[in-house]
Amino acid sequence: MRAIGQTAEGRFVFLVFTLRHRDSKTFLRPISARFMHQPEIDHYENQT
């Protein structure tokens, strides 16, 4: 799965993760997390 978010400081973050299920609990397993580049931010803001 992918997610885009914004930190408390206002920086945009791009996340890639999977959901794991174990013992009737759901865990988020991060694969990658990084700050977005300006062209990515511009594209994201134009989509919303």
N, C-alpha and C positions, 0 to 999 in steps of 0.2 A: 504494500500500500504506500501511497505518497501523501504527504501533508505539507501545507505551506502555512507558516505562522509568523507572528511578529513578537519580538522580545519586548520586555518592559522599556528598553531603551529605544525602541522603534526600528530595530534592524529586522529585515525579513530573513526567515530561516526556511530551508528546504529539507524535509525529512523523508527517509525511506525506511519502512519498518514492516515487520510481520507480526501477526497476532498468534500467540501460542496458547493452547488450552491444556491445562494439567490439573488434575484433582479438582475438577469443577471450578477452577479459577482461570481467568484470562490474563495473560501477560503480554506486554508490548516488548518486542525484541527489536532494538534499533539496528539498522544496517548501515545507514549513512546519515550524517547531519552536517549541514554547512550553511554559511551565509550566502544569500543570493547576490548575483551580480546585477548591476543596474539595468542592462537590457532585459533580464529575466523579471525584474520588479516591474518595469514598464509594461511588459507583456501581460503579467498577472493583473496589474491594475486596470488595463484596458479590457480584460475579460470579465471583470466583476462590475 
